[in-house]
């Protein structure tokens, strides 16, 4: 109930539906009855019929049990509901049949009028027993048993519970619910049950994609659902799914539909409505995630109350450690950058001071072939009087040279001392190092 005595749009719709079912013109009285029954329209309608027929009110235990079961309100007539009506082909009427119908029509009208009056009087004296729902589960199970005895065991899997339970499960599992109302007296029922519901493709389609609930309108539970859905003819199917947070009858199929036509109609409706289920699943997952996250946060908060100081200390230590690591990493990066810059500057200086290549025809020239670590070969002519430092500087200024390297002769293998050290302050010339007119030298990477 909304504040200030107002009722919600949903309750207004229930109020109109209750007035339509019971025929009570006083709107205030309808509202009082619904409020007394906690806006459970099914129990309110049943209780009203019982009182009008002089029967006792609904069993209190049953009322309490039903009120424990939260049944979502089903929107049975949305404005965009699809209605598929299968017209039964009419046989060709001959002139003799037209004449016969013309003759007997007055008698038929008189008979139907008296029969209608008789039924009205009979309902006043002997109320319809279908209006008293005593054991809805037993009604459903009895229908399933009778159905299998009559039409066999090949059929979609029946939901073994009440209509309310089926609606609740479809809402909870976010599935489509297909409702079938069975009329054993209708002429199209036997063929529909055997040919359509007994079709293996139909059975597999329904069993793998939706819940299937069915009941006979001759039972109290089936009759109650019939009053709610208000079908026009039989066989009758209704497709119910959650749409915009409310269970809604999105489509009706009335008449004896063929198996493949039924599959096509169901597929079309499911494809059109799948987006609502996807959105509902997403919203439900988001709510569950939020709820789970909130529970975890609450639990973590309660536990953290006992160890806030310890966590703060550890957090500070981790922050200090992280800052120190960042400082050290920055120092290493700066040092690396500084070395790169120094090396580039040294290369520039070496390149500027590097003597020009000796003439290959000069008798004092030595042609040296260098094999780099990456497989590249370099060739250059040096004077035999030049220092091995010149050879080292020539390799040093190359682009692909390793950071640390040494120059090695091929045979006999020996490392050339190309730079001065404390032990060897003077660097040999190429001639003193024993290099011949043409030499192959190897540049080895010793960075590691």
C-alpha angles and dihedrals in degrees: 000000000000122000120278095030094292122135128224123250088252092055090046090057090049089050092053092045091050091049090049093051097045101033092226108152097194104092093193091055091050090051092050091051092050092047090050089054093045091251092296097146096192095055091042093053093046093048092048092052091048092052093047090052094050093250125135119267121270112294108273094224090052091048091052091048093050093047089056088059109077105216117193116230110251119217099221099180114036116174093245096046115142118228119193111192118188109207114216109230111250119224118244110267117221126212091255091053090049090052092048091050091049091053097047097039094090090051091046091050092049092047094048091048094052090042091054091049090048092052091049092052091044091054090052092052099033109028118215106270090210090074091069111076107197105155112008094177091055089050091055095045091048090052091050091050093048092044093054092046091053104035105019135247097290105100139103113290107273118225105242100216143061126302089250091053091049091051091048093049092048089052093045094047094037092233135140115261119211113199120198121192111199124210111186092192097057115104094226096050099087095050092044093051095046101037104030109025088033092054111112093218091053091047093051093045094051096040093053099043112032150007117268121210123178139171139165118254087224089071123075093243093049092045091050091054089045090057089051099047096034098208121197103211143352147300087042128189128179126191113212125186138157110266124172092352093307134093107246136184096233097174142015127202113197123183138027102313122188121245099251092042089053092051091049093049093047091047092051093049093045092049091050093048100038091092091064091053091048090052091046091050090049092049092046092049090048091051092046091048091049092047093047091046091050091050091049091047092050092049092046091048093052091050093045092057089074095049108032095122093049092049091048091051092048091045090052091049091049091048092049091047091048091049091049090049090050091049092049091046090050091048091051091048091048091047091049091049091048091052091048090051092046091048091049090049091048090049090052091051093046091049091052093048096042110117119240117267114273121247110265090220092056110111090222094053124108120202111217125192113201122201110205124211090252091055098257116138123218127190129198138157119231132182113250088231094059120103122255084240087074089055090050092047091051091057092040094061094053117111100233098041116130119248090247123025145152133209117234132188119230105228124041089020113232136146114244115230097227099163133052121251136179090266095043108030095168122064117217124240121242089258093050089049088059098245114162132217091281122023139179112212128183125218110213125198110231097167092120 
